[in-house]
Amino acid sequence: MSAVFTPVDRASWPRRQAFWYYTEAAPTAYSITCRVEVTNARRALKDAGLRFFPAYLWLVTEAISHQSALRLAERDSVPGHWNQLAPAYPRLCREDGSTALLWTEHRDSFRAFHEAYLGDCARYPARGDLLTEKGPPPENSYVISCIPWFTFDSFALQTQRPKGYFFPSFEAGAFQERDGQVWMPLSITAHHAAADGWHLKGFLEELTSAFAAPEAWMDK
């Protein structure tokens, strides 16, 4: 599916007042941190010889695709929604510990995305620059990452976002095992002009359900 941007009709857009308020009167972003159970997905992926990180990328992107508030953007100062986003994620350069931003186009099929992710990582390794040789991410990309070395109870990005950027950002942490269950901390930073807590509630419900039922998507 090609990425398509559709401008909103400001006259009928239900969010027009909130968008104005949180961009002009009181520009606001916020972060939340929660824990997502990933027991079933982690076990099923391991048994199938598949990697967890691309599954995390794919599942978050899939959940975003069902929440238009998380796909809000501006083009030429006109707000609108992309029909799909692409995950942009850091790759570690083991020589100096730096990271380079890489991205993989989303696919409807998890298996196809998993293969594309592995191909991108093999073709475009991190070499100490900010970007890999694949080049800058497309304008419909959002940032999603993981800190695999430690877990956390709270994580907040302190960023000066470019004007007109409204996509959410995601940061996962190291797994924690408790009573036979595996939990992953997940921080979400959102722009209030685009999304309220209600939108994140819907996103997290879908994401949690997907991690609990890998048989529904793992062989797609």
C-alpha positions in Angstrom: 0.0 0.0 0.0 1.4 3.4 -1.0 1.6 6.2 1.6 -1.1 8.8 1.0 -1.7 12.1 2.8 -5.3 13.4 3.0 -5.8 17.0 4.3 -8.6 17.5 6.8 -11.6 19.7 6.2 -11.1 22.3 8.8 -14.7 23.4 8.7 -16.0 20.0 9.8 -12.9 18.6 11.6 -14.0 17.8 15.2 -10.5 18.4 16.5 -10.0 21.9 15.0 -10.3 23.8 18.3 -8.1 21.4 20.2 -5.5 21.5 17.4 -5.4 25.3 17.5 -5.2 25.4 21.3 -2.4 22.8 21.6 -0.4 24.3 18.7 -0.9 28.0 19.2 -2.3 28.9 22.7 -0.5 26.3 24.8 1.8 24.0 22.7 1.8 20.7 24.6 3.4 17.3 24.4 3.2 14.6 27.1 4.6 11.2 27.9 3.2 8.1 29.5 4.9 4.9 30.6 3.1 1.6 31.0 4.0 -2.1 31.1 2.8 -4.4 28.4 2.7 -8.2 28.9 4.6 -9.9 26.0 4.8 -13.5 27.4 2.9 -15.2 24.7 4.5 -13.3 21.8 8.0 -13.6 23.1 7.6 -17.4 23.5 5.9 -17.9 20.1 8.5 -15.8 18.2 11.4 -17.6 19.9 9.9 -21.0 19.1 9.5 -20.0 15.4 13.0 -18.6 15.2 11.8 -15.0 14.7 13.0 -11.8 16.2 11.1 -9.9 18.8 12.2 -6.3 17.8 10.7 -6.4 14.3 7.5 -7.8 15.8 7.4 -4.9 18.2 7.9 -2.5 15.3 5.2 -4.2 13.2 2.6 -4.4 16.0 3.0 -0.8 17.1 2.7 0.3 13.4 -0.4 -1.9 12.9 -2.0 -0.4 16.0 -1.2 3.1 14.8 -2.9 2.3 11.5 -6.2 2.0 13.4 -5.9 5.4 15.2 -6.0 8.3 12.8 -5.1 10.7 15.7 -1.6 9.1 15.7 -1.1 9.6 12.0 -1.7 13.4 12.1 0.8 15.5 10.2 1.1 18.8 8.3 2.1 19.4 4.7 2.6 23.0 3.7 1.0 24.1 7.0 -2.2 22.1 6.2 -3.1 19.4 8.7 -4.1 16.0 7.5 -3.6 12.3 8.0 -1.3 9.7 6.4 -3.0 6.4 5.7 0.0 4.6 7.1 3.3 5.3 8.8 6.7 3.7 8.6 8.8 2.9 11.6 12.2 4.6 11.9 14.5 3.0 14.4 18.1 3.3 15.6 20.8 0.8 14.7 23.8 0.4 17.0 27.3 0.9 15.7 29.2 -1.5 17.9 32.6 0.1 17.1 31.8 3.4 18.9 28.4 2.9 20.5 26.7 5.5 18.3 23.4 4.8 16.6 22.2 5.4 13.0 18.5 5.9 12.0 17.1 3.2 9.7 13.6 2.7 8.5 11.6 -0.1 6.9 8.4 0.4 4.9 5.4 -1.2 6.6 3.8 -4.3 5.2 0.4 -5.8 5.8 2.1 -9.2 6.4 4.2 -9.6 9.5 6.4 -12.2 7.8 7.0 -9.9 4.9 7.9 -7.1 7.2 10.2 -9.3 9.2 12.1 -10.3 6.1 12.3 -6.7 4.9 13.6 -5.6 8.3 16.3 -8.2 8.2 17.2 -7.2 4.7 17.5 -3.5 5.6 19.7 -4.3 8.7 22.0 -6.4 6.5 22.3 -3.9 3.7 22.5 -0.7 5.7 24.6 -1.2 8.9 25.4 1.6 11.3 28.8 3.1 10.5 29.0 6.0 13.0 26.9 8.5 11.0 23.4 9.8 12.0 21.8 8.0 9.0 22.5 4.8 7.3 23.1 4.6 3.6 19.4 4.0 3.0 19.1 7.8 3.5 16.6 9.9 5.5 13.3 8.4 6.6 10.3 9.3 4.5 8.0 12.1 5.7 5.4 9.5 7.0 7.9 7.9 9.4 7.7 7.9 13.2 10.5 7.2 15.7 10.4 3.9 17.7 13.2 2.5 19.7 14.3 0.2 22.5 16.8 0.4 25.4 17.6 -3.3 25.8 20.1 -2.9 28.5 17.9 -1.9 31.4 14.2 -1.6 32.3 12.5 1.6 33.6 9.5 2.8 35.4 9.4 6.1 33.7 10.9 7.5 30.5 10.3 10.9 28.9 11.8 12.4 25.8 12.8 16.0 26.3 12.7 17.2 22.7 12.2 20.4 20.8 10.1 18.9 18.0 10.0 20.6 14.7 6.9 22.7 14.1 4.3 20.6 12.3 5.5 17.3 13.7 2.7 15.4 15.5 3.6 11.7 15.3 4.1 9.8 18.6 7.4 8.4 19.6 7.9 5.1 21.4 10.7 3.7 23.7 10.7 0.2 25.1 12.9 -1.2 27.8 14.4 -4.5 28.9 12.0 -7.3 29.8 11.1 -8.0 33.4 9.9 -11.5 34.4 7.5 -11.9 37.3 5.6 -15.0 38.3 6.1 -16.6 34.9 5.0 -13.5 33.0 7.2 -11.3 30.8 6.6 -7.5 30.9 8.0 -4.8 28.7 8.0 -1.2 29.8 6.8 1.1 27.0 7.0 4.9 27.0 4.8 6.9 24.5 5.4 10.6 23.8 2.5 12.2 22.1 1.6 15.7 20.9 -1.6 16.9 22.5 -2.7 18.7 19.4 -3.0 15.2 17.8 -4.0 12.8 20.5 -5.6 12.7 23.9 -5.4 9.9 26.5 -8.5 8.4 24.9 -6.7 7.7 21.7 -3.7 6.1 23.5 -6.2 4.0 25.5 -7.5 2.5 22.2 -4.0 2.1 20.9 -2.8 0.3 24.0 -5.8 -2.0 24.1 -5.1 -3.2 20.6 -1.4 -3.6 21.2 -1.9 -5.5 24.4 -4.4 -7.9 22.7 -2.0 -8.5 19.8 0.9 -9.4 22.1 -1.4 -11.8 23.9 -2.5 -13.6 20.7 0.5 -14.1 18.4 -1.3 -16.8 16.5 -3.5 -14.1 15.0 -0.7 -12.4 13.1 2.6 -14.3 13.4 2.0 -16.4 10.3 0.4 -13.7 8.2 
